[in-house]
Amino acid sequence: MQADDRAAIRKKHGVILEDRKTLTLTGVKDVSGFDEQKISLTTQLGELIVKGTGLHINDFSNETGELSLDGEIDSLTYSEQKQPEGGFFSRLFK
């Protein structure tokens, strides 16, 4: 797989949740923190918090951005993406 192909794969973010027990994600940039109740992830679309009980990361590939985990999944919460402050002229006249 060439570098361009890997970059294209990492640009897309996807979530597959099966029976609230298995979660597969694409477009994951980093795992910020984890324990059995909470996993914090940085994705292509911002920060994602997965909460539940008995959470366990099965596989994470930093190269492809794919992550799989299992456990009793209670919630998936995205933080809002920060938009650039101001418009063109506010940045121009800083």
Z-matrix of the N, CA and C atoms (Angstrom, degrees):
N
C 1 1.445
C 2 1.526 1 109.07
N 3 1.324 2 117.45 1 129.68
C 4 1.457 3 121.67 2 -177.87
C 5 1.522 4 110.49 3 -82.41
N 6 1.332 5 116.65 4 163.99
C 7 1.464 6 122.01 5 -178.94
C 8 1.518 7 111.34 6 -60.20
N 9 1.328 8 118.26 7 -37.18
C 10 1.462 9 121.18 8 178.90
C 11 1.522 10 111.36 9 -64.18
N 12 1.334 11 117.08 10 -38.38
C 13 1.455 12 121.56 11 178.55
C 14 1.519 13 110.85 12 -65.76
N 15 1.335 14 116.94 13 -41.47
C 16 1.462 15 120.53 14 178.96
C 17 1.519 16 110.42 15 -65.27
N 18 1.317 17 118.38 16 -40.26
C 19 1.459 18 121.76 17 179.20
C 20 1.522 19 110.56 18 -64.22
N 21 1.312 20 117.97 19 -38.28
C 22 1.462 21 121.58 20 178.64
C 23 1.520 22 110.80 21 -66.41
N 24 1.339 23 117.32 22 -38.91
C 25 1.453 24 121.17 23 178.53
C 26 1.522 25 110.17 24 -64.64
N 27 1.320 26 118.19 25 -42.75
C 28 1.449 27 121.86 26 -176.21
C 29 1.526 28 112.75 27 -69.60
N 30 1.329 29 118.79 28 -18.74
C 31 1.454 30 120.75 29 -177.62
C 32 1.518 31 112.52 30 -72.26
N 33 1.309 32 118.69 31 -27.26
C 34 1.452 33 121.98 32 -177.88
C 35 1.525 34 110.19 33 -91.77
N 36 1.336 35 114.74 34 138.93
C 37 1.455 36 120.12 35 178.01
C 38 1.519 37 107.79 36 -116.21
N 39 1.315 38 115.84 37 127.98
C 40 1.455 39 120.34 38 179.92
C 41 1.517 40 110.99 39 -135.87
N 42 1.336 41 115.12 40 152.93
C 43 1.461 42 122.28 41 179.94
C 44 1.523 43 108.31 42 -132.24
N 45 1.334 44 116.31 43 125.50
C 46 1.459 45 121.42 44 173.54
C 47 1.522 46 106.99 45 -125.07
N 48 1.331 47 116.26 46 115.99
C 49 1.459 48 122.15 47 179.31
C 50 1.521 49 107.90 48 -114.21
N 51 1.329 50 116.00 49 122.33
C 52 1.454 51 121.59 50 -178.51
C 53 1.523 52 110.31 51 -114.63
N 54 1.327 53 116.00 52 116.62
C 55 1.469 54 123.63 53 175.52
C 56 1.529 55 113.36 54 54.95
N 57 1.328 56 117.42 55 25.35
C 58 1.472 57 123.28 56 -178.68
C 59 1.526 58 111.87 57 56.81
N 60 1.318 59 117.28 58 22.42
C 61 1.462 60 120.80 59 -179.56
C 62 1.527 61 112.97 60 -124.25
N 63 1.317 62 118.02 61 -25.27
C 64 1.457 63 122.16 62 -178.79
C 65 1.523 64 108.74 63 -128.92
N 66 1.331 65 115.86 64 128.13
C 67 1.457 66 121.73 65 -179.21
C 68 1.519 67 108.56 66 -124.56
N 69 1.334 68 116.12 67 128.67
C 70 1.451 69 122.20 68 176.24
C 71 1.521 70 107.79 69 -121.16
N 72 1.326 71 116.61 70 128.43
C 73 1.455 72 122.31 71 -177.00
C 74 1.518 73 110.20 72 -124.17
N 75 1.327 74 116.20 73 146.57
C 76 1.452 75 122.00 74 169.67
C 77 1.525 76 107.27 75 -123.78
N 78 1.316 77 116.31 76 159.84
C 79 1.455 78 120.41 77 -179.17
C 80 1.516 79 113.39 78 78.75
N 81 1.332 80 117.17 79 25.89
C 82 1.461 81 121.99 80 179.03
C 83 1.527 82 108.47 81 -89.68
N 84 1.322 83 115.94 82 126.19
C 85 1.462 84 120.76 83 179.05
C 86 1.521 85 112.08 84 -90.23
N 87 1.355 86 116.66 85 -38.05
C 88 1.467 87 119.62 86 -173.16
C 89 1.514 88 109.84 87 -161.15
N 90 1.331 89 115.92 88 152.05
C 91 1.461 90 122.32 89 170.72
C 92 1.523 91 106.13 90 -101.01
N 93 1.334 92 116.35 91 111.33
C 94 1.461 93 121.33 92 -175.55
C 95 1.522 94 112.67 93 -77.72
N 96 1.317 95 116.64 94 -33.62
C 97 1.452 96 120.69 95 -179.89
C 98 1.521 97 109.32 96 -174.10
N 99 1.339 98 115.74 97 156.37
C 100 1.464 99 118.21 98 179.48
C 101 1.515 100 110.83 99 -159.08
N 102 1.309 101 114.73 100 148.97
C 103 1.454 102 123.94 101 166.60
C 104 1.534 103 106.31 102 -151.76
N 105 1.325 104 118.23 103 -168.74
C 106 1.460 105 119.97 104 -175.04
C 107 1.521 106 113.92 105 -73.51
N 108 1.344 107 117.97 106 -14.66
C 109 1.461 108 121.44 107 -179.29
C 110 1.531 109 114.25 108 -107.80
N 111 1.336 110 118.47 109 -19.00
C 112 1.458 111 120.44 110 -173.53
C 113 1.525 112 110.52 111 -152.81
N 114 1.338 113 114.77 112 135.06
C 115 1.461 114 121.00 113 175.13
C 116 1.522 115 107.36 114 -126.49
N 117 1.333 116 116.81 115 125.55
C 118 1.463 117 122.80 116 179.20
C 119 1.524 118 108.73 117 -105.50
N 120 1.335 119 115.38 118 127.03
C 121 1.457 120 121.29 119 -176.69
C 122 1.521 121 110.48 120 -127.55
N 123 1.316 122 115.84 121 148.19
C 124 1.458 123 121.26 122 169.94
C 125 1.521 124 106.28 123 -105.08
N 126 1.341 125 116.07 124 121.09
C 127 1.457 126 120.94 125 -178.38
C 128 1.525 127 109.85 126 -115.24
N 129 1.302 128 116.21 127 176.92
C 130 1.456 129 121.61 128 176.77
C 131 1.526 130 111.49 129 -62.08
N 132 1.344 131 117.34 130 -22.45
C 133 1.462 132 121.62 131 -177.53
C 134 1.519 133 113.44 132 -109.18
N 135 1.311 134 117.98 133 17.11
C 136 1.461 135 121.49 134 178.72
C 137 1.520 136 111.85 135 115.65
N 138 1.331 137 115.23 136 -168.27
C 139 1.458 138 120.81 137 -178.19
C 140 1.521 139 110.45 138 -80.84
N 141 1.331 140 115.95 139 138.83
C 142 1.455 141 123.22 140 178.18
C 143 1.523 142 108.04 141 -124.71
N 144 1.337 143 116.05 142 128.70
C 145 1.461 144 122.21 143 176.61
C 146 1.524 145 107.85 144 -110.93
N 147 1.329 146 116.71 145 124.26
C 148 1.460 147 122.77 146 175.93
C 149 1.517 148 106.36 147 -107.34
N 150 1.348 149 116.90 148 124.09
C 151 1.466 150 121.10 149 178.88
C 152 1.520 151 109.46 150 -117.93
N 153 1.330 152 115.20 151 147.84
C 154 1.450 153 121.06 152 179.25
C 155 1.518 154 110.45 153 173.47
N 156 1.320 155 115.94 154 -157.07
C 157 1.461 156 121.79 155 177.56
C 158 1.526 157 108.98 156 -130.02
N 159 1.308 158 115.66 157 142.95
C 160 1.460 159 121.17 158 179.39
C 161 1.518 160 113.25 159 63.52
N 162 1.326 161 117.19 160 33.30
C 163 1.461 162 120.30 161 -178.32
C 164 1.527 163 110.24 162 -71.96
N 165 1.319 164 114.77 163 138.61
C 166 1.464 165 121.04 164 -176.95
C 167 1.526 166 108.49 165 -144.91
N 168 1.330 167 117.10 166 125.84
C 169 1.465 168 121.49 167 176.48
C 170 1.525 169 108.17 168 -81.59
N 171 1.322 170 116.13 169 117.87
C 172 1.464 171 120.96 170 179.72
C 173 1.519 172 112.10 171 -82.32
N 174 1.342 173 115.77 172 -43.51
C 175 1.454 174 119.59 173 -174.70
C 176 1.516 175 108.91 174 -154.18
N 177 1.337 176 116.57 175 139.04
C 178 1.453 177 122.20 176 173.87
C 179 1.515 178 108.63 177 -143.04
N 180 1.330 179 115.82 178 123.73
C 181 1.451 180 121.27 179 177.46
C 182 1.520 181 108.19 180 -112.62
N 183 1.311 182 116.28 181 110.03
C 184 1.457 183 121.11 182 177.74
C 185 1.524 184 110.69 183 -66.52
N 186 1.306 185 116.33 184 -27.34
C 187 1.461 186 121.34 185 -178.62
C 188 1.533 187 112.04 186 -69.63
N 189 1.340 188 117.28 187 -43.95
C 190 1.467 189 120.93 188 -178.36
C 191 1.528 190 112.71 189 -99.26
N 192 1.329 191 117.80 190 -15.46
C 193 1.466 192 120.76 191 -178.79
C 194 1.514 193 113.53 192 79.63
N 195 1.325 194 118.10 193 19.25
C 196 1.460 195 121.99 194 -179.46
C 197 1.520 196 110.34 195 -99.21
N 198 1.333 197 115.61 196 139.02
C 199 1.462 198 121.65 197 179.53
C 200 1.518 199 108.31 198 -140.20
N 201 1.328 200 116.46 199 139.65
C 202 1.461 201 120.52 200 173.50
C 203 1.522 202 108.13 201 -129.71
N 204 1.332 203 115.24 202 142.45
C 205 1.459 204 120.59 203 178.41
C 206 1.507 205 109.32 204 -145.47
N 207 1.338 206 114.77 205 161.05
C 208 1.461 207 119.33 206 175.73
C 209 1.513 208 110.03 207 -138.35
N 210 1.308 209 115.63 208 169.12
C 211 1.456 210 124.22 209 -176.27
C 212 1.514 211 108.22 210 138.53
N 213 1.317 212 117.39 211 -172.10
C 214 1.462 213 122.22 212 176.73
C 215 1.523 214 107.43 213 -90.23
N 216 1.322 215 117.20 214 104.63
C 217 1.462 216 122.74 215 -173.52
C 218 1.522 217 109.63 216 -91.21
N 219 1.341 218 115.84 217 120.76
C 220 1.466 219 121.53 218 -178.44
C 221 1.522 220 112.69 219 -98.75
N 222 1.339 221 117.72 220 -36.95
C 223 1.465 222 118.67 221 -177.12
C 224 1.519 223 111.97 222 -155.85
N 225 1.338 224 114.20 223 153.05
C 226 1.453 225 124.10 224 171.46
C 227 1.522 226 105.36 225 -124.90
N 228 1.333 227 116.94 226 122.68
C 229 1.461 228 120.55 227 -177.09
C 230 1.523 229 109.45 228 -129.90
N 231 1.328 230 115.07 229 125.41
C 232 1.459 231 121.12 230 175.60
C 233 1.518 232 109.08 231 -98.01
N 234 1.340 233 115.86 232 139.74
C 235 1.458 234 118.80 233 170.63
C 236 1.517 235 106.83 234 -84.45
N 237 1.313 236 115.65 235 156.13
C 238 1.453 237 119.38 236 -179.31
C 239 1.510 238 109.56 237 -69.61
N 240 1.326 239 115.18 238 142.67
C 241 1.460 240 119.51 239 175.60
C 242 1.512 241 107.97 240 -75.93
N 243 1.311 242 115.96 241 136.72
C 244 1.451 243 120.62 242 178.55
C 245 1.519 244 109.52 243 -78.56
N 246 1.323 245 115.22 244 127.19
C 247 1.455 246 121.06 245 177.13
C 248 1.517 247 108.78 246 -90.68
N 249 1.314 248 118.12 247 149.25
C 250 1.463 249 120.08 248 176.31
C 251 1.519 250 109.54 249 -59.06
N 252 1.330 251 116.27 250 136.69
C 253 1.457 252 120.69 251 -178.68
C 254 1.513 253 110.32 252 -76.41
N 255 1.332 254 115.74 253 134.86
C 256 1.451 255 121.06 254 176.57
C 257 1.511 256 112.25 255 72.74
N 258 1.313 257 114.03 256 176.95
C 259 1.449 258 120.30 257 179.53
C 260 1.513 259 111.53 258 -102.21
N 261 1.287 260 114.17 259 -161.03
C 262 1.456 261 121.05 260 -177.62
C 263 1.522 262 111.50 261 -60.38
N 264 1.348 263 117.00 262 -46.96
C 265 1.456 264 120.19 263 -175.45
C 266 1.532 265 112.61 264 -69.94
N 267 1.319 266 118.09 265 -32.61
C 268 1.474 267 119.45 266 178.11
C 269 1.531 268 110.88 267 -66.77
N 270 1.334 269 116.38 268 -34.90
C 271 1.468 270 119.36 269 176.74
C 272 1.526 271 111.05 270 -75.22
N 273 1.319 272 116.10 271 -32.77
C 274 1.453 273 121.14 272 -179.33
C 275 1.519 274 112.28 273 -67.96
N 276 1.339 275 117.01 274 -39.15
C 277 1.472 276 121.24 275 -175.28
C 278 1.520 277 113.01 276 -101.64
N 279 1.308 278 118.33 277 29.40
C 280 1.475 279 121.62 278 176.98
C 281 1.486 280 111.49 279 -67.35
